[in-house]
Amino acid sequence: MSSFAEINTQILRDRAELSDILNNYAAGVDQRDWELFRSCFTEDLEADFTGVLPGNVCHGADKWVAAAARLIEPLTATQHMITNHSHDIDGNAAKSRSYVQAQHVQKRADGSEQHYLIGGYYAYDMVRTDQGWKIKKYSMTQTWCTGDPAVLIS
C-alpha cells in the first residue's frame, strides 16, 4: 500500500508534468518549434477552436500542427501566456484548465505593426502515456479580444 507521502509526491509530480506540457505548448508555438509543439499531443488529438473560429475542429495531431504552422509562420511574432493552471487528476487521466492571452503581431509594408490580442481559456483532457502526459483533447474559448483580427488572415 502506498503511503500518504508517496501519493502526495506523485500528485505534485503529475501537476508539474501537466503544467510543463502547457508551457511547452506555448514555447513551441512562439518559437516556431513544431517538433516541441507536436510533442504535447496524442496521435488522435481533437483540437476544438470553435470558441475562436466557428467550425474550426481538427482531428489528428499532425494535421493540427500543420494547420497551426500555416497560421503562425507568416506572423512577425506571437506570445502565448498560459497561466492559472488547474489540474484534476484521476489516475492516468486529467482534466486541466488554464487562462490564455495570445498576442499576434504582423509588420506592415511601411514598417508599422498590427496587433491582435485574444484572451480566454483552454480546457484540456490529458492522458498519461509511455512518453508522459499528453493533450488528447482541448478547446479554446475566447472571452475577449482587441486589435485587428486581419492579422491572422494576412
OpenMM code with the backbone's topology and positions (N, CA, C; nanometers):
from openmm import Vec3, app, unit

residues = "MET SER SER PHE ALA GLU ILE ASN THR GLN ILE LEU ARG ASP ARG ALA GLU LEU SER ASP ILE LEU ASN ASN TYR ALA ALA GLY VAL ASP GLN ARG ASP TRP GLU LEU PHE ARG SER CYS PHE THR GLU ASP LEU GLU ALA ASP PHE THR GLY VAL LEU PRO GLY ASN VAL CYS HIS GLY ALA ASP LYS TRP VAL ALA ALA ALA ALA ARG LEU ILE GLU PRO LEU THR ALA THR GLN HIS MET ILE THR ASN HIS SER HIS ASP ILE ASP GLY ASN ALA ALA LYS SER ARG SER TYR VAL GLN ALA GLN HIS VAL GLN LYS ARG ALA ASP GLY SER GLU GLN HIS TYR LEU ILE GLY GLY TYR TYR ALA TYR ASP MET VAL ARG THR ASP GLN GLY TRP LYS ILE LYS LYS TYR SER MET THR GLN THR TRP CYS THR GLY ASP PRO ALA VAL LEU ILE SER".split()
positions = [
    Vec3(0.0829, -0.1172, 0.0000),
    Vec3(0.0000, 0.0000, 0.0000),
    Vec3(0.0886, 0.1252, 0.0000),
    Vec3(0.0491, 0.2245, -0.0791),
    Vec3(0.1257, 0.3480, -0.0882),
    Vec3(0.1013, 0.4339, 0.0350),
    Vec3(0.2059, 0.5025, 0.0753),
    Vec3(0.1917, 0.5927, 0.1893),
    Vec3(0.1317, 0.7246, 0.1422),
    Vec3(0.0819, 0.7998, 0.2372),
    Vec3(0.0252, 0.9312, 0.2092),
    Vec3(0.1289, 1.0205, 0.1415),
    Vec3(0.2533, 1.0160, 0.1907),
    Vec3(0.3611, 1.0981, 0.1332),
    Vec3(0.3897, 1.0596, -0.0107),
    Vec3(0.3890, 0.9284, -0.0421),
    Vec3(0.4126, 0.8836, -0.1797),
    Vec3(0.3014, 0.9309, -0.2728),
    Vec3(0.1779, 0.9242, -0.2258),
    Vec3(0.0636, 0.9693, -0.3070),
    Vec3(0.0741, 1.1190, -0.3321),
    Vec3(0.1032, 1.1977, -0.2280),
    Vec3(0.1168, 1.3425, -0.2450),
    Vec3(0.2326, 1.3778, -0.3372),
    Vec3(0.3436, 1.3060, -0.3264),
    Vec3(0.4579, 1.3301, -0.4135),
    Vec3(0.4206, 1.3022, -0.5585),
    Vec3(0.3470, 1.1949, -0.5846),
    Vec3(0.3048, 1.1624, -0.7215),
    Vec3(0.2108, 1.2701, -0.7758),
    Vec3(0.1202, 1.3183, -0.6933),
    Vec3(0.0286, 1.4252, -0.7371),
    Vec3(0.1085, 1.5500, -0.7740),
    Vec3(0.2055, 1.5857, -0.6923),
    Vec3(0.2881, 1.7035, -0.7225),
    Vec3(0.3680, 1.6836, -0.8501),
    Vec3(0.4222, 1.5650, -0.8691),
    Vec3(0.4972, 1.5338, -0.9914),
    Vec3(0.4053, 1.5427, -1.1135),
    Vec3(0.2854, 1.4842, -1.1018),
    Vec3(0.1895, 1.4895, -1.2129),
    Vec3(0.1509, 1.6332, -1.2447),
    Vec3(0.1230, 1.7129, -1.1424),
    Vec3(0.0841, 1.8529, -1.1656),
    Vec3(0.1964, 1.9286, -1.2369),
    Vec3(0.3202, 1.9055, -1.1956),
    Vec3(0.4337, 1.9720, -1.2597),
    Vec3(0.4467, 1.9281, -1.4051),
    Vec3(0.4317, 1.7996, -1.4314),
    Vec3(0.4425, 1.7488, -1.5688),
    Vec3(0.3288, 1.8006, -1.6563),
    Vec3(0.2087, 1.8089, -1.6020),
    Vec3(0.0955, 1.8628, -1.6778),
    Vec3(0.1195, 2.0097, -1.7108),
    Vec3(0.1687, 2.0863, -1.6147),
    Vec3(0.1995, 2.2274, -1.6417),
    Vec3(0.3134, 2.2412, -1.7419),
    Vec3(0.4108, 2.1494, -1.7376),
    Vec3(0.5188, 2.1519, -1.8363),
    Vec3(0.4644, 2.1369, -1.9785),
    Vec3(0.3638, 2.0527, -1.9960),
    Vec3(0.3023, 2.0361, -2.1285),
    Vec3(0.2449, 2.1692, -2.1763),
    Vec3(0.1757, 2.2402, -2.0879),
    Vec3(0.1156, 2.3687, -2.1264),
    Vec3(0.2242, 2.4712, -2.1588),
    Vec3(0.3330, 2.4698, -2.0827),
    Vec3(0.4438, 2.5613, -2.1111),
    Vec3(0.5135, 2.5247, -2.2419),
    Vec3(0.5301, 2.3954, -2.2687),
    Vec3(0.5902, 2.3518, -2.3955),
    Vec3(0.5017, 2.3882, -2.5140),
    Vec3(0.3712, 2.3790, -2.4956),
    Vec3(0.2758, 2.4194, -2.5991),
    Vec3(0.3027, 2.5651, -2.6392),
    Vec3(0.3063, 2.6546, -2.5402),
    Vec3(0.3278, 2.7969, -2.5683),
    Vec3(0.4652, 2.8207, -2.6303),
    Vec3(0.5682, 2.7580, -2.5743),
    Vec3(0.7036, 2.7752, -2.6282),
    Vec3(0.7134, 2.7218, -2.7701),
    Vec3(0.6504, 2.6087, -2.7955),
    Vec3(0.6538, 2.5507, -2.9292),
    Vec3(0.5953, 2.6446, -3.0335),
    Vec3(0.4811, 2.7036, -3.0020),
    Vec3(0.4175, 2.7976, -3.0956),
    Vec3(0.5034, 2.9226, -3.1121),
    Vec3(0.5405, 2.9836, -3.0010),
    Vec3(0.6082, 3.1130, -3.0080),
    Vec3(0.7495, 3.1046, -3.0637),
    Vec3(0.8145, 2.9911, -3.0456),
    Vec3(0.9491, 2.9728, -3.1001),
    Vec3(0.9465, 2.9040, -3.2367),
    Vec3(0.8272, 2.8747, -3.2856),
    Vec3(0.8096, 2.8041, -3.4138),
    Vec3(0.8828, 2.6697, -3.4105),
    Vec3(0.8807, 2.6076, -3.2934),
    Vec3(0.9414, 2.4759, -3.2742),
    Vec3(0.8292, 2.3736, -3.2857),
    Vec3(0.7999, 2.3331, -3.4071),
    Vec3(0.6831, 2.2483, -3.4329),
    Vec3(0.7024, 2.1070, -3.3792),
    Vec3(0.8255, 2.0632, -3.3620),
    Vec3(0.8512, 1.9331, -3.3002),
    Vec3(0.8139, 1.9375, -3.1510),
    Vec3(0.8519, 2.0446, -3.0836),
    Vec3(0.8146, 2.0618, -2.9428),
    Vec3(0.6633, 2.0726, -2.9294),
    Vec3(0.6019, 2.1526, -3.0153),
    Vec3(0.4561, 2.1685, -3.0143),
    Vec3(0.3883, 2.0329, -3.0336),
    Vec3(0.4340, 1.9558, -3.1312),
    Vec3(0.3761, 1.8237, -3.1607),
    Vec3(0.3908, 1.7286, -3.0431),
    Vec3(0.4994, 1.7414, -2.9678),
    Vec3(0.5238, 1.6508, -2.8555),
    Vec3(0.4197, 1.6637, -2.7442),
    Vec3(0.3389, 1.7656, -2.7499),
    Vec3(0.2371, 1.7885, -2.6463),
    Vec3(0.1120, 1.7035, -2.6664),
    Vec3(0.0960, 1.6390, -2.7819),
    Vec3(-0.0315, 1.5783, -2.8194),
    Vec3(-0.0247, 1.4281, -2.8403),
    Vec3(-0.1395, 1.3621, -2.8189),
    Vec3(-0.1564, 1.2229, -2.8616),
    Vec3(-0.1819, 1.2226, -3.0120),
    Vec3(-0.1612, 1.1069, -3.0747),
    Vec3(-0.1854, 1.0922, -3.2197),
    Vec3(-0.3281, 1.1332, -3.2563),
    Vec3(-0.4247, 1.0909, -3.1736),
    Vec3(-0.5665, 1.1105, -3.2049),
    Vec3(-0.6233, 1.2390, -3.1444),
    Vec3(-0.5401, 1.3402, -3.1322),
    Vec3(-0.5801, 1.4690, -3.0765),
    Vec3(-0.7081, 1.5224, -3.1400),
    Vec3(-0.7900, 1.5851, -3.0575),
    Vec3(-0.9013, 1.6659, -3.1073),
    Vec3(-0.8806, 1.8077, -3.0562),
    Vec3(-0.8613, 1.9032, -3.1477),
    Vec3(-0.8426, 2.0446, -3.1141),
    Vec3(-0.9669, 2.1203, -3.1581),
    Vec3(-1.0380, 2.1774, -3.0631),
    Vec3(-1.1643, 2.2457, -3.0894),
    Vec3(-1.1470, 2.3956, -3.0660),
    Vec3(-1.1382, 2.4701, -3.1738),
    Vec3(-1.1228, 2.6148, -3.1641),
    Vec3(-1.2485, 2.6875, -3.2125),
    Vec3(-1.3639, 2.6211, -3.2016),
    Vec3(-1.4897, 2.6853, -3.2412),
    Vec3(-1.5214, 2.8038, -3.1506),
    Vec3(-1.4619, 2.8090, -3.0308),
    Vec3(-1.4792, 2.9237, -2.9423),
    Vec3(-1.4053, 3.0467, -2.9904),
    Vec3(-1.3227, 3.0320, -3.0934),
    Vec3(-1.2482, 3.1429, -3.1527),
    Vec3(-1.2896, 3.1607, -3.2991),
    Vec3(-1.2889, 3.0501, -3.3729),
    Vec3(-1.3250, 3.0493, -3.5144),
    Vec3(-1.4337, 2.9439, -3.5346),
    Vec3(-1.5582, 2.9834, -3.5502),
    Vec3(-1.6674, 2.8848, -3.5625),
    Vec3(-1.6380, 2.7782, -3.6678),
    Vec3(-1.6663, 2.6526, -3.6312),
    Vec3(-1.6478, 2.5409, -3.7229),
    Vec3(-1.5064, 2.4883, -3.7284),
    Vec3(-1.4179, 2.5388, -3.6435),
    Vec3(-1.2775, 2.5006, -3.6504),
    Vec3(-1.2452, 2.3909, -3.5482),
    Vec3(-1.2692, 2.2655, -3.5873),
    Vec3(-1.2311, 2.1485, -3.5076),
    Vec3(-1.1384, 2.0652, -3.5947),
    Vec3(-1.0266, 2.0237, -3.5365),
    Vec3(-0.9273, 1.9472, -3.6115),
    Vec3(-0.9050, 1.8141, -3.5413),
    Vec3(-0.8992, 1.7063, -3.6179),
    Vec3(-0.8744, 1.5719, -3.5647),
    Vec3(-0.7396, 1.5227, -3.6156),
    Vec3(-0.6526, 1.4841, -3.5216),
    Vec3(-0.5205, 1.4328, -3.5562),
    Vec3(-0.4115, 1.5336, -3.5253),
    Vec3(-0.3114, 1.4906, -3.4505),
    Vec3(-0.2050, 1.5805, -3.4071),
    Vec3(-0.1242, 1.6368, -3.5241),
    Vec3(-0.0871, 1.5536, -3.6188),
    Vec3(-0.0059, 1.6024, -3.7304),
    Vec3(-0.0823, 1.7053, -3.8134),
    Vec3(-0.2088, 1.6803, -3.8335),
    Vec3(-0.2927, 1.7742, -3.9083),
    Vec3(-0.3034, 1.9073, -3.8335),
    Vec3(-0.3188, 1.9003, -3.7006),
    Vec3(-0.3314, 2.0208, -3.6199),
    Vec3(-0.2011, 2.1014, -3.6207),
    Vec3(-0.0888, 2.0350, -3.6068),
    Vec3(0.0400, 2.1048, -3.6063),
    Vec3(0.0619, 2.1740, -3.7412),
    Vec3(0.0294, 2.1074, -3.8493),
    Vec3(0.0434, 2.1690, -3.9825),
    Vec3(-0.0468, 2.2913, -3.9956),
    Vec3(-0.1705, 2.2827, -3.9454),
    Vec3(-0.2631, 2.3965, -3.9518),
    Vec3(-0.2116, 2.5132, -3.8669),
    Vec3(-0.1608, 2.4827, -3.7482),
    Vec3(-0.1072, 2.5881, -3.6614),
    Vec3(0.0137, 2.6548, -3.7271),
    Vec3(0.1003, 2.5748, -3.7864),
    Vec3(0.2191, 2.6299, -3.8526),
    Vec3(0.1788, 2.7221, -3.9682),
    Vec3(0.0784, 2.6827, -4.0453),
    Vec3(0.0325, 2.7675, -4.1567),
    Vec3(-0.0205, 2.9019, -4.1058),
    Vec3(-0.0856, 2.9021, -3.9911),
    Vec3(-0.1412, 3.0248, -3.9343),
    Vec3(-0.0316, 3.1124, -3.8727),
    Vec3(0.0611, 3.0518, -3.8027),
    Vec3(0.1584, 3.1260, -3.7220),
    Vec3(0.2827, 3.1679, -3.8002),
    Vec3(0.3329, 3.0835, -3.8891),
    Vec3(0.4590, 3.1121, -3.9602),
    Vec3(0.4622, 3.2492, -4.0274),
    Vec3(0.3545, 3.2953, -4.0924),
    Vec3(0.3625, 3.4258, -4.1595),
    Vec3(0.3704, 3.5457, -4.0641),
    Vec3(0.3413, 3.5256, -3.9359),
    Vec3(0.3394, 3.6358, -3.8412),
    Vec3(0.4815, 3.6751, -3.8015),
    Vec3(0.4981, 3.8014, -3.7681),
    Vec3(0.6275, 3.8517, -3.7222),
    Vec3(0.6612, 3.7945, -3.5853),
    Vec3(0.5611, 3.7889, -3.4975),
    Vec3(0.5838, 3.7378, -3.3619),
    Vec3(0.4515, 3.6959, -3.3003),
    Vec3(0.4614, 3.6065, -3.2035),
    Vec3(0.3474, 3.5699, -3.1196),
    Vec3(0.3981, 3.5558, -2.9774),
    Vec3(0.3064, 3.5715, -2.8837),
    Vec3(0.3389, 3.5431, -2.7442),
    Vec3(0.2140, 3.4871, -2.6780),
    Vec3(0.2226, 3.3610, -2.6401),
    Vec3(0.1128, 3.2921, -2.5713),
    Vec3(0.1474, 3.2818, -2.4234),
    Vec3(0.0706, 3.3498, -2.3418),
    Vec3(0.0881, 3.3412, -2.1969),
    Vec3(-0.0222, 3.2515, -2.1428),
    Vec3(0.0152, 3.1346, -2.0999),
    Vec3(-0.0783, 3.0340, -2.0499),
    Vec3(-0.0565, 3.0246, -1.8993),
    Vec3(-0.1562, 3.0690, -1.8226),
    Vec3(-0.1400, 3.0841, -1.6782),
    Vec3(-0.2547, 3.0184, -1.6021),
    Vec3(-0.2471, 3.0294, -1.4697),
    Vec3(-0.3527, 2.9816, -1.3800),
    Vec3(-0.3899, 2.8367, -1.4098),
    Vec3(-0.2892, 2.7526, -1.4193),
    Vec3(-0.3101, 2.6106, -1.4479),
    Vec3(-0.3851, 2.5459, -1.3321),
    Vec3(-0.4880, 2.4704, -1.3652),
    Vec3(-0.5532, 2.3852, -1.2651),
    Vec3(-0.5649, 2.2455, -1.3245),
    Vec3(-0.5437, 2.1446, -1.2412),
    Vec3(-0.5415, 2.0060, -1.2867),
    Vec3(-0.6236, 1.9202, -1.1913),
    Vec3(-0.7165, 1.8460, -1.2468),
    Vec3(-0.7939, 1.7479, -1.1704),
    Vec3(-0.7499, 1.6109, -1.2207),
    Vec3(-0.6668, 1.5439, -1.1424),
    Vec3(-0.6026, 1.4189, -1.1839),
    Vec3(-0.6800, 1.2999, -1.1288),
    Vec3(-0.7068, 1.2046, -1.2192),
    Vec3(-0.7748, 1.0805, -1.1807),
    Vec3(-0.6979, 0.9642, -1.2446),
    Vec3(-0.5979, 0.9144, -1.1739),
    Vec3(-0.5166, 0.8045, -1.2266),
    Vec3(-0.4355, 0.8489, -1.3466),
    Vec3(-0.4641, 0.7900, -1.4627),
    Vec3(-0.3910, 0.8207, -1.5864),
    Vec3(-0.4635, 0.9206, -1.6753),
    Vec3(-0.5598, 0.9899, -1.6193),
    Vec3(-0.6334, 1.0921, -1.6932),
    Vec3(-0.6378, 1.2192, -1.6085),
    Vec3(-0.6474, 1.3303, -1.6764),
    Vec3(-0.6573, 1.4577, -1.6051),
    Vec3(-0.7401, 1.5547, -1.6876),
    Vec3(-0.8163, 1.6357, -1.6175),
    Vec3(-0.8853, 1.7492, -1.6784),
    Vec3(-0.8111, 1.8726, -1.6300),
    Vec3(-0.7660, 1.9523, -1.7252),
    Vec3(-0.6895, 2.0720, -1.6916),
    Vec3(-0.7567, 2.1936, -1.7526),
    Vec3(-0.7228, 2.3081, -1.6960),
    Vec3(-0.7777, 2.4345, -1.7443),
    Vec3(-0.6720, 2.5413, -1.7233),
    Vec3(-0.6662, 2.6370, -1.8144),
    Vec3(-0.5722, 2.7480, -1.7993),
    Vec3(-0.6280, 2.8717, -1.8671),
    Vec3(-0.5813, 2.9857, -1.8210),
    Vec3(-0.6102, 3.1113, -1.8891),
    Vec3(-0.5099, 3.1278, -2.0024),
    Vec3(-0.5479, 3.2057, -2.1031),
    Vec3(-0.4553, 3.2353, -2.2122),
    Vec3(-0.4738, 3.3789, -2.2583),
    Vec3(-0.3605, 3.4434, -2.2862),
    Vec3(-0.3566, 3.5657, -2.3634),
    Vec3(-0.2597, 3.5382, -2.4776),
    Vec3(-0.3080, 3.5548, -2.5981),
    Vec3(-0.2284, 3.5236, -2.7164),
    Vec3(-0.2146, 3.6495, -2.8022),
    Vec3(-0.0928, 3.7018, -2.8054),
    Vec3(-0.0617, 3.8206, -2.8840),
    Vec3(-0.0094, 3.7774, -3.0207),
    Vec3(-0.0634, 3.8377, -3.1251),
    Vec3(-0.0222, 3.8081, -3.2624),
    Vec3(0.0207, 3.9401, -3.3268),
    Vec3(0.1389, 3.9417, -3.3857),
    Vec3(0.1966, 4.0642, -3.4405),
    Vec3(0.2343, 4.0416, -3.5865),
    Vec3(0.2007, 4.1395, -3.6690),
    Vec3(0.2368, 4.1357, -3.8106),
    Vec3(0.2903, 4.2725, -3.8508),
    Vec3(0.4092, 4.2752, -3.9120),
    Vec3(0.4638, 4.4020, -3.9622),
    Vec3(0.3965, 4.4363, -4.0944),
    Vec3(0.3609, 4.5620, -4.1079),
    Vec3(0.3061, 4.6123, -4.2334),
    Vec3(0.4213, 4.6497, -4.3266),
    Vec3(0.3878, 4.6724, -4.4519),
    Vec3(0.4890, 4.7098, -4.5518),
    Vec3(0.5607, 4.8382, -4.5134),
    Vec3(0.4921, 4.9303, -4.4435),
    Vec3(0.5537, 5.0577, -4.4050),
    Vec3(0.6375, 5.0465, -4.2764),
    Vec3(0.6490, 4.9254, -4.2208),
    Vec3(0.7298, 4.9048, -4.1011),
    Vec3(0.6532, 4.9119, -3.9704),
    Vec3(0.5297, 4.9631, -3.9769),
    Vec3(0.4481, 4.9665, -3.8549),
    Vec3(0.3953, 4.8250, -3.8264),
    Vec3(0.3389, 4.8073, -3.7087),
    Vec3(0.2901, 4.6746, -3.6697),
    Vec3(0.1405, 4.6756, -3.6445),
    Vec3(0.0781, 4.5665, -3.6821),
    Vec3(-0.0611, 4.5390, -3.6466),
    Vec3(-0.0576, 4.4367, -3.5345),
    Vec3(-0.1495, 4.4501, -3.4390),
    Vec3(-0.1570, 4.3567, -3.3276),
    Vec3(-0.2987, 4.3014, -3.3150),
    Vec3(-0.3057, 4.1771, -3.2734),
    Vec3(-0.4337, 4.1157, -3.2393),
    Vec3(-0.4116, 4.0335, -3.1134),
    Vec3(-0.4804, 4.0705, -3.0071),
    Vec3(-0.4655, 4.0061, -2.8779),
    Vec3(-0.5962, 3.9367, -2.8421),
    Vec3(-0.5851, 3.8077, -2.8117),
    Vec3(-0.7007, 3.7264, -2.7742),
    Vec3(-0.6845, 3.6835, -2.6292),
    Vec3(-0.7918, 3.6936, -2.5532),
    Vec3(-0.7931, 3.6451, -2.4153),
    Vec3(-0.9017, 3.5415, -2.3979),
    Vec3(-0.8763, 3.4457, -2.3114),
    Vec3(-0.9765, 3.3431, -2.2854),
    Vec3(-0.9186, 3.2321, -2.2015),
    Vec3(-0.9676, 3.1126, -2.2274),
    Vec3(-0.9174, 2.9976, -2.1516),
    Vec3(-0.9170, 2.8722, -2.2375),
    Vec3(-0.8289, 2.7809, -2.1993),
    Vec3(-0.8210, 2.6484, -2.2586),
    Vec3(-0.8793, 2.5483, -2.1597),
    Vec3(-0.9438, 2.4454, -2.2116),
    Vec3(-0.9863, 2.3289, -2.1328),
    Vec3(-0.9260, 2.2067, -2.2006),
    Vec3(-0.8617, 2.1192, -2.1217),
    Vec3(-0.7858, 2.0071, -2.1761),
    Vec3(-0.8309, 1.8746, -2.1147),
    Vec3(-0.8322, 1.7708, -2.1957),
    Vec3(-0.8360, 1.6331, -2.1478),
    Vec3(-0.6961, 1.5784, -2.1729),
    Vec3(-0.6289, 1.5387, -2.0655),
    Vec3(-0.4921, 1.4903, -2.0752),
    Vec3(-0.4881, 1.3421, -2.0385),
    Vec3(-0.3916, 1.2711, -2.0958),
    Vec3(-0.3733, 1.1298, -2.0627),
    Vec3(-0.2253, 1.1029, -2.0390),
    Vec3(-0.2003, 1.0086, -1.9476),
    Vec3(-0.0631, 0.9646, -1.9235),
    Vec3(-0.0315, 0.8573, -2.0273),
    Vec3(0.0788, 0.8734, -2.0985),
    Vec3(0.1225, 0.7773, -2.1995),
    Vec3(0.2599, 0.7242, -2.1595),
    Vec3(0.3143, 0.6337, -2.2389),
    Vec3(0.4500, 0.5846, -2.2143),
    Vec3(0.5538, 0.6963, -2.2273),
    Vec3(0.5189, 0.8024, -2.3000),
    Vec3(0.6095, 0.9164, -2.3171),
    Vec3(0.5774, 1.0297, -2.2201),
    Vec3(0.4890, 1.0075, -2.1247),
    Vec3(0.4499, 1.1115, -2.0299),
    Vec3(0.3109, 1.1632, -2.0608),
    Vec3(0.2726, 1.2683, -1.9929),
    Vec3(0.1408, 1.3278, -2.0119),
    Vec3(0.1306, 1.3924, -2.1494),
    Vec3(0.0117, 1.3812, -2.2119),
    Vec3(-0.0142, 1.4402, -2.3433),
    Vec3(-0.1560, 1.4990, -2.3447),
    Vec3(-0.1761, 1.5954, -2.4307),
    Vec3(-0.3091, 1.6518, -2.4536),
    Vec3(-0.3813, 1.5615, -2.5535),
    Vec3(-0.4961, 1.5087, -2.5137),
    Vec3(-0.5767, 1.4235, -2.6011),
    Vec3(-0.6870, 1.5047, -2.6694),
    Vec3(-0.7385, 1.6012, -2.5972),
    Vec3(-0.8481, 1.6835, -2.6489),
    Vec3(-0.8394, 1.8185, -2.5795),
    Vec3(-0.8608, 1.9232, -2.6571),
    Vec3(-0.8673, 2.0536, -2.5916),
    Vec3(-0.9469, 2.1520, -2.6740),
    Vec3(-0.9880, 2.2575, -2.6051),
    Vec3(-1.0650, 2.3629, -2.6698),
    Vec3(-1.0189, 2.4975, -2.6162),
    Vec3(-1.0382, 2.5985, -2.6975),
    Vec3(-1.0128, 2.7351, -2.6541),
    Vec3(-1.1429, 2.8122, -2.6617),
    Vec3(-1.1702, 2.8845, -2.5565),
    Vec3(-1.2860, 2.9737, -2.5536),
    Vec3(-1.2341, 3.1160, -2.5430),
    Vec3(-1.2682, 3.1968, -2.6393),
    Vec3(-1.2285, 3.3374, -2.6399),
    Vec3(-1.3307, 3.4150, -2.5582),
    Vec3(-1.2830, 3.4940, -2.4610),
    Vec3(-1.3742, 3.5764, -2.3816),
    Vec3(-1.3616, 3.7241, -2.4168),
    Vec3(-1.2518, 3.7620, -2.4813),
    Vec3(-1.2347, 3.8997, -2.5262),
    Vec3(-1.1237, 3.9052, -2.6315),
    Vec3(-1.1191, 4.0152, -2.7029),
    Vec3(-1.0112, 4.0384, -2.7991),
    Vec3(-0.9985, 4.1867, -2.8238),
    Vec3(-0.8824, 4.2269, -2.8732),
    Vec3(-0.8599, 4.3662, -2.9085),
    Vec3(-0.7585, 4.3692, -3.0231),
    Vec3(-0.7687, 4.4716, -3.1041),
    Vec3(-0.6772, 4.4839, -3.2171),
    Vec3(-0.7428, 4.4430, -3.3467),
    Vec3(-0.6611, 4.4073, -3.4420),
    Vec3(-0.7063, 4.3791, -3.5773),
    Vec3(-0.7042, 4.2297, -3.6074),
    Vec3(-0.8207, 4.1636, -3.6148),
    Vec3(-0.8230, 4.0206, -3.6423),
    Vec3(-0.7670, 3.9838, -3.7797),
    Vec3(-0.7560, 4.0813, -3.8683),
    Vec3(-0.6990, 4.0543, -4.0010),
    Vec3(-0.5538, 4.0094, -3.9911),
    Vec3(-0.4886, 4.0327, -3.8776),
    Vec3(-0.3512, 3.9875, -3.8574),
    Vec3(-0.3426, 3.8367, -3.8800),
    Vec3(-0.4461, 3.7646, -3.8390),
    Vec3(-0.4451, 3.6190, -3.8503),
    Vec3(-0.4748, 3.5684, -3.9912),
    Vec3(-0.5207, 3.6547, -4.0780),
    Vec3(-0.5508, 3.6092, -4.2142),
    Vec3(-0.4674, 3.6833, -4.3191),
    Vec3(-0.3702, 3.7569, -4.2717),
    Vec3(-0.2840, 3.8332, -4.3649),
    Vec3(-0.1921, 3.7424, -4.4411),
] * unit.nanometer
topology = app.Topology()
chain = topology.addChain("A")
for resn in residues:
    res = topology.addResidue(resn, chain)
    for name in ("N", "CA", "C"):
        topology.addAtom(name, app.Element.getBySymbol(name[0]), res)
